[in-house]
């Protein structure tokens, strides 16, 4: 793919995350000769696209690099002859996320962006759009790689693998890199010296082992994070207040999203409290975003502002651009990504998407086979994979009964009756973004 003039198309270019991405391309320009970046958005996102796009232009100008930034509302124009397509969009924007979070809480069920009913509805809104983009890519840039950061990333990747002809797809999440950064801080070493063996699903991934300079330090890290006297807190694992004995027995590292499954009652109470006081996460993020866009407007700003890290997307650019660079240069380094299983995890179907440490080559990720997941976590991962499969089918068909089945088999929903009540209210709330159901 060494063509020395790479075109990147970013769908959802008006996102507050875009300066992260631009910073990543600037940093890795020596290895990744990007010549044009097309930021594309929809009419409702026009103003944000202008603001972010102008900041992107200032960043590139400051870096003195020959990268042209193009802003457009015409997706096809952006996709034409692209080498890499990155997706970071949110159907229905943060208002839709707030409904995903609030409505289930009324029924005593967790409201969360990518888990439970909220995750189901984000999938139902997003999957038809990603499949539309795939159809356009088949015509306009059939050789391009699709790098998806849009949540629910695992479900989106699986939908592309099963229901489109795009096979060059990789899903990406910043949770694994955040966990590695946490371990690096814990051990007070450079991130480059740490590697975690990841396996599972997106937002349901486990760190099976952790290495410092190639030597396993799992026992040491588990001791550090479960020691009540330790003043060191690992943001991505320990601040969640796990019972030390539970973590020791598990003997692998859960990701932050596991708290919704292992501490469901606590989390429902916490999210309900937050919704009534500071607001749901979507409402908090909305405020953060309006502050960020005010900063982005400043004509003197030509760097990514540090406040962006509070947005929750820390390390995204590094993860995304590192992945693109490794595909482009055939680097064969190891990165955690969402990709086709191909037998890497024994109890997950071969053709399904999994989140797993993979060797990144010019032909895409080669997942590192782990055999099977430990018995203590295997059932939960399989249950969530079943949920994802049925949810994707509902998104593709617009079938009410299939959506109810997906809702009810999710472990966070207590009964089919409650599931039906939540489904009916959420379908009505998101009617504008779910044409196939109406």
N, C-alpha and C positions, 0 to 999 in steps of 0.2 A: 504493500500500500504506500510505499515511499514516493509520494508525488510532489512533495515540497511545497504544495499550495493547498493547505487543508481548509475546507469549508465546514464550519460548525453551524448547525441550526438548533436554536434553543426554544422549545415550545413552552410558553409561560415565561417569556423573557422579561415581563414586567414584575417578576417576583422580587421580594426583598432579598432573596438569596443571590441574585445575579452578580452583585459585586464580589461575592465569594468566588464564583465561577471565573469571572474575569481575572481576578487576582491569581487564580490557579494557572490560567493560560499564560499570563505574563511571566510567572515564576518559571514555568517549564518550557518557555519558548525555544531555548537552545535544542531541546530534544523533540519538541512538538511544533513544527513550523506552521502555525495557524496563520492564514492570510485574511480570512474573512469570518466574522461571527455575525450571524443573523439572529436577532432577538425578535420573536414573534409573539403577539398576544391578540386578544379579542377586543372588540370595540369598547366594552366596559373597562378594560384595562389600559386604555389608550394613554391616560394621563400618567399612570405609574410607569408605563413603558417609556414615555418621553423622559421622565425624571431619571429613571435607572439608566436608560440608554445614554443620556448626556453624561452621567457620572462615569459610565463605562468608557466613553470616548475620552474623557479627561484622564482616566487612569492609564489608558493605552498611550495617550500623548505624553504623559509624564514619564512613562517607561521608555519612550522613544522607540517604540516598536512599529513595524510596518503592518499592523493589523487594522483592517477596516471594519467598523461596526455599522451594521445596517439595522434599522428599526422598521418593522412592517406589521400590518394587520392581515397580510396575505400569506397564509401558511404555505400554499403551494409554491410561491415565489421563494420562500425560505428553504423549502425542502429540495428544490431543483438542484440536482448534482451534489448534494451534501455528502460529506464523508462520514460525519458523525451527527446523529440527531439526539439531543438530550431533552428529556421531558421533565418538567417541574411545575405542572399546573394543578389547580384546585377547582374542580367543577362546582360552581355555586359559591365560590370564595369562602371567606371565614364565617359568613353568616350561616352557610349550610353546615359548617363544622359545629357552630354553636348549637344548632338544632340537634345534630347528632349527639352532642354531649348532654343537652338538657332534657330532651324528651324521655329517654330511657330512665333517667333518675326519678321521674314522676312515678315509675312503676317499681322503684327499689332495685333497678338493674343498672349496672355500670354504664355511664355514658362516656365513650372514649373515641378518639379519632380513628384508630385502626383496629380496635378490639370490640367484640360483642356487636350489638345492633349498629353502633356508629361505624364500625369497620365494614359491616355488611353494606350499609347505605353508601359509604364512600366508594366501595367497590361497584355497587349498582350504577352510580352516577359516572364513574370514571372509565369503566371497561368499554362501553360503547364508543367513547371518544378515542381511547387508545387504539381500538381496532380500526376506526376510521382513519387515524393517522397512519397505521400500518398499510392500509389499502393505498393511500397516497404515496407512501414510500415505495411500494412495489412498482409504481409507475414512474416516479420522479427521481428516486435515488435507490435503485434495487440493491446496490452493493454497500449501502451505508450500514453502520452499526447503530442500533437503538440503545441508548444508555438511559434507563428509566430511573428517575428519583421520585416519581409521583407515588404517593401512598394510596392504597396499601401495596407496597412495592412487590411483595411476593405474589399476591393475587394477580396484579397487573402482568407480571412476568409470565405467570402460568397461563393467563388468558391469551397472551401473544403467542406462546408456544403451541397452545391447543387450537386456537381459532383464527390464526393468520398464517400467511406464508413467509413471514419474517422469521428467520431462524437466527439471525445475528442480533440477538437481544441479550442484554445483561441488566439485571436490576441491582440497584445500589442503595445502601442505607448507611447512615453515619453512626449507628449504634455500635457495631463491632470496633470501628476505629476509635470511638469514644472510650470503649472498655479497655482497649490497648493503651490509650493515653493515660487512663486511670491507673493501670498497673505500673506504667513507666513512672508516674508521679509517686506512687506508693513506694517504689524501690529506688526512687531518686536517680533514674537513668534516662538516657535519650530514648525516645520512642522507637528509633530504628533498631535498637538492640532487643526489643520485645516482640515476640510473636505468639499469638494465641491460636490454637487449633479450634476453629469454629465449626459447628454443625447444627442443623435444625431448620427452622423456617424463619422468614422475616418477622421481626418482633417476637420471635419464639426461638431465638438462637441461643445455644449454650457454648461456653468456652470449656472445651473438654480437657485441655492442657495448656500450660503457659510456659514459654521458654525465654530465658535470658541468655543471649549469645549462644542459642542452640541447646542449652541445658535446661531441663525441666525444673521449674521453681514453684510448681503448683502447691505443694504442701506448705512451703514458706509463705506464699501469698495468702492461702486460706487461713493460716495461723494469724497473719498480720491483720486480716480484715475481720476476724472473729474474736480478736483479743479485746475484751472490754476496756483494758487499760491503754490500748493503743490510741494515740492522739491523731493518728493518720486515718483520714477517712477517704475511701475511694468513691468518688461521686457517683459513678455509674453502677455500683453494686451496693456499697455498704450503707450509704445514706438512707437507704430504703428501710433500715431497721429490721433486717432479717434476724431470726433467732439463730445465734451462733451454732447451736447444736444441729439445727436443720441444715445450715450450709455445710457443716462438717460431714454430716451423713450423706448429703447430696454429692459432695466431693467433686463437683464441677461448678462452673460459674454461671448463675442465671443472668439474663439481661434485665434491664430495668422494667421491661414490659411483663416479666413473669410475676410481678407483684399483683397484677390483676387476676391471676389464676391461683396463686398460693396464698394471697391475702385479700380475697374478694370482699369479704364483709368490711374489713378496715378501709379498703379503697372506696367502696360505695359511700361509706360514712364521710370519708375525707372529701370526695368529689362533691357530695351533697352540701357539705359545709362551705366549700370553696364557692360553689355556684351561688349560695345565698349571701356570701360576704364579698370576696374579691372578684367573683365572676368565674365563669368556666375558663379553661385554658384558651379557648378561641377568643374570648372577650379580652383576656390579658394580652394575648398576642396581637389583637387588633390595635390596642393602645400602643404597644411596642412598635408596631409597624407604622402607625401614623407619626411617631417620633422619628423613626428611621427615615421615612420619606421626607420629613422636614429637613433632616441632616443632609440627605442626598441632594436636595435642591440647591444647597450652597455652592455657588459657582467656583468657590476657592477650594472645595473638597475634591481631592484627586486620589484618595486612597480608600480602601474599605474601612469604614469606621469600626472601632473596637466594640461599640454597642451591639453590633450585629450578632456577636456570640450569644447574647441573651435570648436571641430569637429561637434557639434550639437547633440550629443547623450547623453548629460548629464542626469544622473539619470536612464539611461537605465538599468544598472546592478541592481540597487536597485529595479526598477519596475519588472524586469524579475525574479530575484531570490526571491523577496518578493512573487510574484504570485506562483512560483513553491513551495515555502515553505508552503504557505497557503493551496494549494491543498494537499500536502503531509501530513500536520499535521491536516487537516480538521479545519482550524483556524476560519472560519466563520467571517472574517473581511471584510470590504468593500473596494473594489478597482475598478477603472474604467478600463474596458476591452472591447474588441470586441468579442461579443458572439451572440448566436441565440436569436432573439427578444422575441419569446414566449409571445407576447401580452404586453410586458413592455411599448412600445410606440404604442399608439392606431392606428396611421395612417401609420405604416410601417408593411408590411406583417410578419406574425408570424415566417415564416421560414427564414427570412432575417437576415443578420448580422447587429448589431447596436453597437455603442460605448456607454456604459452606466455603471453607478455605480452598482456594483453587489456584492452579498455576496459570498465569495469564499469558497467552500466546497470541500471535497474529491471527490464529483461527479461533480466538476467544478463550474463555475459561475452561480449564480441564480440572474438574473437581477432584479433590484428594479423597480417595475411598477410605472410610472409617470403619467399614463393616456395619455394625449396628450401634444405635444409641443405647446408653445404659437403660436397663429395664425400668428404673424408677421414672424416667422421663419419656420413654418411648410412646406410651399410650396417649399422653396429652398431645404430643406432636402429631400423632396419627389422627387424633380427633380434630385438631385444628386443620390439618390437610383435608380431611373429609368436608369440613365446613367450607374451606376455600373453594373446593371443587364444585360443591352444590351452589355456592354463592355466585360463582362465575357463570354457571349454567343459567341461573336466574337472570343475571345481567344480560346475557346474550339472547335469551328467549323472551324476557319480559313476562315470565309466567308467575302468577301470584302464588300458586301452591308450592312451586319450587323455592320461591323466596321465603315462604313460611317454614318450609323444611330446613332451609339454611339457618334461619333465625333460631329455630328450636333445637337444632343439634349443636349450636354453639354452647360451650360449657358455662358461659356467663348468663344464659337465659334459663330461668328456673322451670318454666312449663310452657306447653303449647298454647294455653289460653293467654298467658301473659305475653308470649311471643306474638300472638295474633293481634292483641291490643296495640302493642308497640308498632308492629308492622303497619297496621291500618293508619295510625296517627302519623307515622313517619312518611308513608307513601303520600298522604295528603300534603304534608309539610314540604315535601321535595318534588311535588307534582311537575313543576316547570322543567326539572332536570331529568325526568324519567319518562320520556315520551313513549317508550316501548311498553310501559305498564298501563298506559291510558289510551 
